[in-house]
Amino acid sequence: MIQRAQRVVFGLLILCMGYAAFMLWSTFAMFRMDPGKALERDMPRLLAVIPNGGSADGRSIERELNKAGEQFGAFVEIYETATAEEQRQVLQIAADGGADGVLLYPMEKDGYAAALAACGEENIPVVVISQRLNDAGFDTYIGSAVNSERMAALSCISATEGAGRLLIVDHLNTGGQSYTEAAVLAPAEKSVAEDPEAPEVPAKPPDYSQLRTKISDLVNAPFEGYRVENVTIIEGPRISPYSLYTEIYRLLASEAPDAVFSYDGDVTNVVAACRTNAYMDIYAVGYGDPRECAEQLRGGTLNGLVLQNDTYAAALAVRYLVELDKGVSMPASVDSGIVLVTENNMERILGENEV
């Protein structure tokens, strides 16, 4: 029964994501209506700084960048980088060489402020894709945002037929500090019954302003019919993979959720490892690297893997940079949607990513 419900849920999710992709592409197509008039002066020179490993499919991104460059009349120089330090060096090259725009797919969440500030001093527009940055200046971010992230998390609630407890986890390393934040969402009808004789006191909403990670969205605006049962914040010096495993295992053991959703690839790997090392009947979905998580999907220790729509983000970024170079104001953030990999579609999708 549960497996059948899961198949139905994933079918609906795929339809929803298809509709979202259609709407996003419709917006993209509006920009393409008159490519012959796209540029009013010489072809702009754009630098694209992308990873050559990790969860990014560099070959597909490069292909989309070349197509978009031809479509929108831009010369795109593609720099595949192995480390964040290499990316910062290329950003400095862009600033020194007077590029007309920079597309950046960051390999880390921090450490780019100075390099991007150098681009800003030269009035070089920057579009960041797929990986959010902390404390850095740029013009537009294109990647999975609140709407698509909520859609991915909703799969856990749907899989438990709206009756399960959901553990949401995110992890952040920044400035030498580590922050692991987790929240438990529970069905509202499971709230403890109030004493009918107790005086009515207006409930004071909890203050979650101290949250640093993506769980803040679902904590401040839970799904309809769900409430926040509790929030856990663990912070301290930057931790090792083993320490992260210990933190997540304790959370899973103490909260005993029916489903868990992870915004962080490292946490997703840890959840799968916990299910492998200690039997836990938990439905698990999270962001992650298809190269690292393929076997977990095949083995059932992960029920779903969330991938960003990198190729769409890269193509749209080229168009945005062309417009920004012309002085046109563009949105500060664009939701590029997500791809949800399940046992039903994994061979096709992971095959496309050459896993």
Secondary structure, DSSP 8 states (H G I E B T S, - for coil): -HHHHHHHHHHHHHHHHHHHHHHHHHHHHHHTS-GGGS-SSS--EEEEEEESSTT--HHHHHHHHHHHHHHHT-EEEEEEESSHHHHHHHHHHHHHHT-SEEEE--SSSSS-HHHHHHHHHTT--EEEESS--SS---SEEEE--HHHHHHHHHHHHHHTTT-S-EEEEEEEEETTEEEEEEEEEEEGGGS----TTS----------TT--STHHHHHHS--TTEEEEEEEEEEEE---HHHHHHHHHHHHHHH--SEEEESSHHHHHHHHHHHHHS----EEEEE--HHHHHHHHHHTS-SEEEEE-HHHHHHHHHHHHHHHHTT----SEEE--EEEE-TTTHHHHHHHTT-
